[in-house]
Amino acid sequence: MKLFNSYTNKLEKFTPIKPGEVSIYVCGPTVYSYIHIGNARPVIFFDTVKKYFEHIGYTVKFVSNLTDVDDKIINKALALNTTEKKLSEKYIDAFLSDVEKVQSDTNYIKPKVTDYIDHIIEFIQTLIDKDYAYKKGGDVFFRVDKIKEYGYLSNRNIDDLRSGSRIEVNTKKENPLDFTLWKETDVGIKFLAPFGEGRPGWHTECVAMIDDVFGGKIDIHGGGSGLLFPHHENEIAQSLAVNNHSIANIWMHNGMLNIDDAKMSKSEGTTILVKDLDVNPNVFRLFTLSTHYRSPINYTDDVLENYAVEWEKTQQAYKQLYLKLDLLEKVNETVTLVAPFKGIYQSFKDAMEEDFNTPNGITALQELVKETNQLLRGRHTVEQLRSSLTVFKAIFTVFSLRPQITKLTDKDRKLHRDWQQARTDKDFKRADEIRDVLQGKGIL
Ligand SMILES: [Zn+2]
C-alpha cells in the first residue's frame, strides 16, 4: 500500500509499526455548535480508511478527540447562561448523531480535554522543565525557536513566518511565533496547574492524548488540510521536544468541501449543517468519496442528483442479485471469486492501496453494477452470482453503503415459486395476483 505523507510530501510505502495493527489519530471537533458538511468529509474519509484496513485484516486502533475546553465554548456558555459542561455535552451528542447519520462508526476511542487535564498539565510541565516552554505571568508559551524542524510539515520557512507575522498585541511572547500552551483566564472554566489557574491551549491535547492512548509514535495522523498550520506543526514541535519524534509515520490531510464553488460561510448563510442535510446518506457518501481525499470537493444540487441516480442503479442491481440468490437460498455460501468479479475486486483493492483512491474504487463499483446487470439478463451460474454478491458486500462494507434489501421468508420463497409456476402455466390472472402481493412486499 502507498500513502501520500504530508510530512515528506511524498508517496510512501505503508509499513505498520506493529505487524497486523494500524494506529490512527484524527483531530476531532470543538464541540460548541453543530457540524457542517465540510466537517463531515474527514468523518467519512477516515472512517473509510479504518474500514479498509479492517477489511484487509488489520486490527485498527482509531482515536479522535473531542475538544470540550475552548474559548468558543466558554463564550457561548456565558452568553447562554449555561455551563461549559452542559453546552459541550449537548454538542457531543449532536456530533455523534451526525456521525451516525452519515453512516460512520461511533465506536472509536473519543478522549475529551476535560478527562485529560492532568496529562496536559504534566506535558506542559515537562516542556517547561526541558526549557521548551516559558511562563509569562499566568500564561505558558512554547519556544518555537528551539525546534529546527518547525515549518517542515507545512512547508514554511521559520524566518518568512516571523517576518510575515504581524506584530502581536501580546507582548508577553519572546517571539511572535510562540504559541500558547496554557492561558490564564478570569472567565469560564478554570483548572489549577503548578503554573497558575487557567485553561490549556488547543495544541497540547492531541499530543498528550496520543502519548497516553498509544504510548508512542503512531502509524497515521489525520485531519483537514486547514489544520496543517499551525495546529499540526505545533503538535509536532511539542512531540519533538518531549518525545523526540514527529508523532506519526504518515500524516494525511483531506481537502476542503465547497458549496457551489464557494467556501462555506456562516455569516453569508452558505453553510449546510449535517443535521439539516436532506440527502440519502449513501448518496452523500458516494459523493464525498467520488473525489480524491486530497483534492477540494464541490457540493452542488446537480452533482448530488447524479449520485442519487448512481446509487439507485447500484441498489437495484444489488437487490435483484440478492433476490435471485435468496430464492435459491444461496446468500450465505462462501465462494472463490470468478471472472469478471475477481478482477473487479482486485481493481477496487488496487485503487484503495494507491493512496486511498476512492474515485477509482467507485469506478470499480460501477463496473460491478454493469457486469451484474449483464449477468442477471443472461445465462449464469450460482458461482458467478455469489462472486458478484461477495464483491458488492466487500465494497459496501468499506464505503459503509447500506442498500435496502428485503430478506425473504420461506413463505415468500414459496409465493415466488407459485408466481413463476403460474407464469409457466400461462395462468396470467393468478400470476398478476401474486405479483401484486410480491410487489407489495417489496420483493419484485
Ligand atoms: Zn489535533
Boltz pocket constraint, residues with backbone or C-beta under 6 A from the ligand:
constraints:
  - pocket:
      binder: B
      contacts: [[A, 26], [A, 27], [A, 28], [A, 202], [A, 206], [A, 231], [A, 235]]
      max_distance: 6.0
